[in-house]
Amino acid sequence: MPKIRMALAAAMLATGLGGCVGAAGISTLEYRSGPGYETERVYNSRIQADSSQGFTREACANVSHREVGASGRIVGTGLTTCDSN
């Protein structure tokens, strides 16, 4: 009887973990400024482990640039790019 209970408990545990998902991520920030400008770059990377899909990865970069014109007006641009598998 104890062997049946252990086998049943193991089967229930395996079934319960069937949809298990885990993730880890990292972000870095780079900031530069000088007379009349500032530039900011943010890099994000995320790895996810899913029992049904395996490992997936997504990496994104966001670049923002702002300049102060001669009139004092602030002009900004931004670009975000992502890559995943």
C-alpha positions as CSV (number, residue, x, y, z in Angstrom):
1,M,0.0,0.0,0.0
2,P,2.8,2.6,0.8
3,K,4.2,2.1,-2.8
4,I,0.8,2.9,-4.3
5,R,0.5,6.0,-2.2
6,M,4.0,7.2,-3.2
7,A,3.3,6.5,-6.9
8,L,0.0,8.4,-6.6
9,A,1.6,11.3,-4.9
10,A,4.4,11.4,-7.6
11,A,1.8,11.4,-10.3
12,M,-0.2,14.2,-8.7
13,L,2.9,16.2,-8.3
14,A,4.0,15.7,-11.9
15,T,0.5,16.7,-13.1
16,G,0.5,19.8,-10.9
17,L,3.9,20.9,-12.3
18,G,2.7,20.4,-15.9
19,G,2.1,24.1,-16.4
20,C,5.1,25.3,-14.4
21,V,6.6,28.6,-15.6
22,G,9.7,30.4,-14.4
23,A,11.2,33.7,-15.6
24,A,14.3,35.8,-14.9
25,G,15.2,39.2,-16.3
26,I,17.8,41.9,-16.3
27,S,17.7,45.6,-17.2
28,T,20.6,48.0,-17.7
29,L,20.5,51.8,-18.1
30,E,23.0,54.0,-19.8
31,Y,22.7,57.8,-19.6
32,R,24.8,60.5,-21.2
33,S,24.4,64.2,-21.3
34,G,26.3,67.3,-22.4
35,P,25.6,70.8,-23.3
36,G,22.2,70.8,-24.9
37,Y,21.5,67.1,-25.2
38,E,20.8,63.9,-23.2
39,T,20.7,60.3,-24.4
40,E,19.3,57.4,-22.5
41,R,19.6,53.7,-23.5
42,V,17.7,51.0,-21.6
43,Y,18.3,47.3,-22.3
44,N,16.0,44.6,-21.1
45,S,16.5,40.9,-21.4
46,R,14.1,38.2,-20.2
47,I,14.5,34.4,-20.2
48,Q,11.4,32.2,-19.5
49,A,11.3,28.5,-18.9
50,D,7.9,26.9,-19.6
51,S,7.4,23.2,-19.2
52,S,5.2,23.2,-22.4
53,Q,7.3,25.5,-24.6
54,G,10.9,25.1,-23.2
55,F,13.1,28.2,-23.0
56,T,12.2,31.5,-24.7
57,R,14.2,34.7,-24.7
58,E,13.2,38.3,-25.4
59,A,15.7,41.2,-25.5
60,C,14.6,44.9,-26.1
61,A,16.5,48.1,-26.4
62,N,14.9,51.5,-26.0
63,V,16.9,54.6,-27.0
64,S,15.7,58.1,-26.2
65,H,17.5,61.3,-27.4
66,R,16.6,64.9,-26.4
67,E,18.2,68.1,-27.6
68,V,17.6,71.7,-26.6
69,G,17.4,73.9,-29.7
70,A,18.7,77.5,-29.9
71,S,15.2,78.8,-29.0
72,G,15.1,76.6,-25.9
73,R,12.6,74.2,-27.4
74,I,13.2,70.5,-26.5
75,V,13.1,68.1,-29.4
76,G,13.1,64.3,-28.7
77,T,13.2,61.1,-30.5
78,G,12.8,57.5,-29.3
79,L,13.2,54.0,-30.8
80,T,12.4,50.6,-29.3
81,T,13.6,47.4,-30.9
82,C,13.0,43.8,-29.7
83,D,14.3,40.4,-30.6
84,S,12.8,37.1,-29.4
85,N,12.9,33.4,-30.2
